[in-house]
Amino acid sequence: MNKAEARKYYIAKRNELTAEQIKADSKAIAERFIVSGLWKDCKVIHIFISIPDKAEIDTSFLIDYFFKQHPEIKICTSIVAENDQDLLHTYITAETSYLANKWGIPEPVERNALNENEIDLVLLPLLAFDTKGNRVGYGKGFYDRFLQKCKPDVVKVGLSLFEATEELIEVDAWDVPLDWGVTPEQEYRF
């Protein structure tokens, strides 16, 4: 499956979901990730902030969980750099406030920078992924460039509203595959 086709298909499929379905599935994904224990040895977890009008998984369940239940684990997220190509990273807290950037992505107003090599686990937004851990995002390559700067053993976990597709997604030389995928129904290890 080529990425352009997959992107178009899964955006349409996601847009068919109701707000209630997305909320319920987001909660199920959060619960499945928490029970998985993938995060238990982590000191720093990167969590994307959901884009409200893109029918994305609501990551606030996970963010709230870590703030309340595991304050010893630092949570960070990304902001788009001025070059519109790279991601910069900042720690967030329960008091962090956000403003939408030009793409509608909520970004922290207060910045407390960190380096990619401090991150132990990255939760990735995606539109789709296949049974080999290949993923399709929005096509700008932000996360591929980001992941290539992380330490080699960083754990890469895709969060998806849909199960892995059996049809393999085309791979480019710069693509960074997932280590795990978490959906409302199950978790996948690659």
C-alpha positions as CSV (number, residue, x, y, z in Angstrom):
1,M,0.0,0.0,0.0
2,N,1.5,3.3,-0.9
3,K,1.6,6.0,1.7
4,A,-0.6,8.5,-0.2
5,E,-3.4,6.0,-0.6
6,A,-3.1,4.9,3.0
7,R,-3.1,8.5,4.3
8,K,-6.3,9.3,2.3
9,Y,-8.1,6.1,3.3
10,Y,-7.3,6.4,7.0
11,I,-8.0,10.1,7.3
12,A,-11.5,9.4,5.8
13,K,-12.0,6.4,8.0
14,R,-11.0,8.4,11.1
15,N,-13.3,11.3,10.1
16,E,-16.2,8.9,10.2
17,L,-15.7,8.3,13.9
18,T,-17.9,10.2,16.3
19,A,-16.4,12.2,19.2
20,E,-17.8,9.6,21.6
21,Q,-16.1,6.8,19.7
22,I,-12.7,8.6,19.7
23,K,-13.0,9.4,23.4
24,A,-13.9,5.8,24.3
25,D,-11.2,4.4,22.1
26,S,-8.6,6.9,23.4
27,K,-9.4,5.7,26.9
28,A,-9.1,2.1,25.9
29,I,-5.7,2.8,24.3
30,A,-4.5,4.6,27.4
31,E,-5.6,1.8,29.7
32,R,-4.0,-0.8,27.4
33,F,-0.7,1.2,27.4
34,I,-0.7,1.6,31.1
35,V,-1.3,-2.1,31.8
36,S,1.4,-3.0,29.2
37,G,4.0,-1.7,31.6
38,L,6.2,-0.6,28.6
39,W,6.8,2.6,30.5
40,K,7.8,1.2,33.9
41,D,11.6,1.7,33.5
42,C,11.2,5.1,31.9
43,K,12.4,8.4,33.4
44,V,11.2,10.5,30.4
45,I,8.3,9.8,28.2
46,H,7.5,11.9,25.1
47,I,3.7,12.2,24.5
48,F,2.2,14.0,21.5
49,I,-0.5,16.6,22.2
50,S,-3.7,15.8,20.2
51,I,-4.8,18.1,17.4
52,P,-8.4,18.8,18.2
53,D,-9.8,19.0,14.7
54,K,-8.0,16.0,13.3
55,A,-10.0,13.3,15.0
56,E,-6.8,12.1,16.8
57,I,-6.5,9.9,19.8
58,D,-6.9,12.0,22.9
59,T,-3.6,11.7,24.8
60,S,-4.9,13.7,27.8
61,F,-5.9,10.5,29.6
62,L,-2.2,9.3,29.5
63,I,-0.8,12.7,30.4
64,D,-3.2,13.0,33.4
65,Y,-2.4,9.5,34.5
66,F,1.4,10.1,34.6
67,F,1.0,13.5,36.3
68,K,-1.2,12.1,39.0
69,Q,0.0,8.5,39.5
70,H,3.7,8.8,38.5
71,P,5.1,12.3,39.1
72,E,8.6,10.8,39.2
73,I,8.4,10.2,35.4
74,K,8.9,13.4,33.4
75,I,6.6,14.0,30.5
76,C,7.7,16.0,27.4
77,T,6.2,17.0,24.1
78,S,7.3,18.7,20.9
79,I,7.1,22.1,19.3
80,V,7.8,22.7,15.7
81,A,11.1,24.5,15.2
82,E,11.3,27.8,13.3
83,N,12.7,26.0,10.2
84,D,9.3,24.1,9.9
85,Q,11.3,20.9,9.5
86,D,12.4,19.8,13.0
87,L,10.9,19.2,16.4
88,L,12.2,20.8,19.6
89,H,11.2,19.2,22.9
90,T,10.1,20.6,26.2
91,Y,9.0,19.2,29.5
92,I,5.4,19.8,30.4
93,T,3.5,19.8,33.8
94,A,-0.1,19.8,34.8
95,E,0.1,23.6,34.8
96,T,1.4,23.9,31.2
97,S,-0.7,26.1,29.0
98,Y,-0.9,25.6,25.2
99,L,-1.4,27.7,22.1
100,A,-2.1,26.3,18.6
101,N,0.7,26.8,16.0
102,K,-0.1,27.5,12.3
103,W,-1.0,23.8,11.7
104,G,-3.4,23.8,14.7
105,I,-1.1,21.7,16.8
106,P,-1.2,22.8,20.5
107,E,2.2,23.7,21.7
108,P,3.4,24.6,25.3
109,V,3.7,28.3,25.9
110,E,6.3,27.8,28.6
111,R,9.4,26.0,27.4
112,N,11.8,23.8,29.4
113,A,14.0,22.3,26.7
114,L,15.5,18.9,26.7
115,N,17.6,16.9,24.3
116,E,16.3,13.9,22.3
117,N,18.8,11.5,24.0
118,E,17.1,12.1,27.4
119,I,13.9,10.4,26.1
120,D,13.3,6.8,27.0
121,L,9.9,6.2,25.2
122,V,8.1,8.0,22.4
123,L,4.3,7.8,21.9
124,L,3.8,8.5,18.2
125,P,0.7,9.8,16.5
126,L,-0.1,8.0,13.3
127,L,-2.9,7.4,10.8
128,A,-2.1,3.7,10.2
129,F,0.5,1.0,10.7
130,D,1.1,-2.5,9.3
131,T,2.0,-5.8,10.9
132,K,5.7,-5.1,10.4
133,G,5.7,-1.9,12.4
134,N,5.7,0.5,9.4
135,R,3.7,3.6,9.9
136,V,1.9,6.3,8.0
137,G,1.6,9.8,9.5
138,Y,0.7,13.1,7.9
139,G,3.7,13.0,5.5
140,K,5.9,15.8,6.7
141,G,8.6,13.5,8.3
142,F,8.8,15.3,11.6
143,Y,8.8,12.1,13.7
144,D,11.3,10.3,11.4
145,R,13.8,13.1,11.8
146,F,13.1,13.3,15.5
147,L,13.5,9.5,16.1
148,Q,16.8,9.4,14.2
149,K,18.2,11.8,16.8
150,C,17.1,9.7,19.7
151,K,19.2,7.2,21.5
152,P,19.3,3.8,19.8
153,D,17.3,2.0,22.5
154,V,14.4,4.6,22.7
155,V,11.1,2.7,22.7
156,K,8.8,3.7,19.8
157,V,5.1,3.1,20.4
158,G,2.4,4.0,17.9
159,L,-1.1,4.8,19.2
160,S,-3.8,3.9,16.7
161,L,-7.6,4.0,16.6
162,F,-7.4,1.1,14.0
163,E,-5.8,-2.3,14.1
164,A,-2.6,-3.0,12.1
165,T,-3.2,-3.5,8.4
166,E,-2.2,-6.8,6.9
167,E,-1.3,-5.0,3.6
168,L,2.3,-3.8,4.0
169,I,2.9,-0.1,3.8
170,E,5.7,1.1,1.5
171,V,8.9,2.1,3.3
172,D,11.3,4.9,2.5
173,A,15.0,4.8,3.5
174,W,14.5,7.4,6.2
175,D,11.4,5.8,7.8
176,V,11.8,4.7,11.4
177,P,9.6,1.7,12.3
178,L,7.7,1.1,15.5
179,D,8.7,-1.2,18.3
180,W,5.1,-1.5,19.5
181,G,1.6,-0.5,18.4
182,V,-1.3,0.0,20.8
183,T,-4.9,0.0,19.7
184,P,-8.2,-0.2,21.6
185,E,-8.2,-3.9,21.0
186,Q,-4.6,-5.1,21.4
187,E,-0.9,-4.3,21.5
188,Y,1.5,-5.4,18.7
189,R,5.2,-6.1,19.2
190,F,7.5,-5.8,16.2
